[in-house]
Amino acid sequence: MHFLVTGGAGYVGSHIVRTLLRQGHTTVILDDFSTGHRWATQGQEVVEVDLKDLPALRAALAGREFHGIFHFAAKSLVGESDEEALLYYQNNVDGTSNLLRVALENGWHRCVFSSTAAVYGNPVTATIDEDHPKAPINVYGETKLAMENLLEGVCNSKSFGAVCLRYFNAAGAADDASIGEAHTPETHLIPRALKAAAGNGGDLTIFGDDYPTADGTCIRDYIHVEDLADAHSKAMDYLQQHSGFVALNLGTGSGFSVKSVVNACEKVVNRAIPHTVGPRRSGDPDSLIADASKAKKLLGWRPKRTDLHTIVASAWAWEQVRPVIDTDGG
Ligand code: UFG
C-alpha cells in the first residue's frame, strides 16, 4: 500500500516509515523540516510543505492516492508550548484542520494520529486508561487533545476512520541504529543522560528527588520506538476494516524512576554518569504509567522491548553513530 506520512522526517515518524518500507509498502513524507532531518527520510519522496499553508498543501497533494495517512507533523516541546501558545495552536490544530480538509477533498479516509499521554494531565489513578479525565496541563497537551477532537468530529460527520495513539515516554532507536532520536534542544531524560555519559551534552540534572515515590524521583513508562512503530502499522491494518474514532494508550505498563533510568544508563555505558539533583521541573506529574490493555485487545499489539536495559542500549548504540545535527539544523 501507499501512505502519506506527515512529520516522517522526525523521530517517531521516521521509524514508522522504516517499518512500512520493511513491510513492502511505499510512502510519501510530508515535512517542513522545522525539526525533522533529511538524513531520516530513507530515500522516500519528500514533499516539503508547511501544513499551515493550505493552498501549497492542496497543490502539493492534489490528485494523489493514499491508502491512509500517518500524522506526526506537530510541534512537541512542552515548555515552548506554554510560551508560544498561538504558534502551537496554529501549527498543530490549524495544520491538522488543513490536512483533514485536503484528505476529504481527495478521498483519503484513514488516519493514524500521533497523540500523547499529555492529553490526560495530572493522573488521578495509579495507571491511566483511555477513560481517564482529559485535563492537559500544558498547551502542547491541549493542542493534541484539540487535534484528537477534530479527528473525532470528522469521523462522526464523514466516512472516516482515525486511531489516535497516545504515547507515554517514547525512547530508543532503530534495532540497526540506522535512525534514532535527534532533537535540538534535547530535553528528554535518556538522550540527555547518554550525552552526559559521552561528555558531549553538558551535565545531567535530575529534576527533583522529593516526589512521593520510592526513591523520590518521577516515574515514567518508557516505550520503545520500534514497539510504537509496530502499533502504528497494526492501527492502519485495523482501519482497513473499521471506520470511526478510537484512542489507544501505548506504554508497557511498567514505571521506572528517573534514578533507575540513570542507573540503567550507567550500566549500559559502563561508567558513572556525572549528575546533580536540582529543583523540580514545572509541570512534571509524580508518576505516569499506561494501562494499554485496550491497544493490546483491539490491535493484537504487544510491546516486545520492555526492559529498561534493552531500551537504553538501543539509544546508546544510536548515540555512537548519529549524525552531528546541532549546528546544521538538518
Ligand atoms: N528529567 C530529568 N532531567 C532531564 C530530563 C528529564 O530529571 O534532564 C526527568 C523529568 O523531570 C521527568 C522524566 O525525567 O520526570 C522524564 O522526562 P522527559 O522530558 O524525558 O519526558 P516527559 O515525561 O516530560 O515527557 C513525555 C513526552 C512528552 C509528553 C509528556 C507527558 O516526551 O511529549 O511525556 O505525557 F508531553
Residues whose N, C-alpha, C, O or C-beta is under 5 A from the ligand:
A	BS01	UFG	S76 T116 A117 A118 Y167 F168 N169 T187 H188 L189 R192 T205 I206 F207 C218 R220 V258 R281 D284
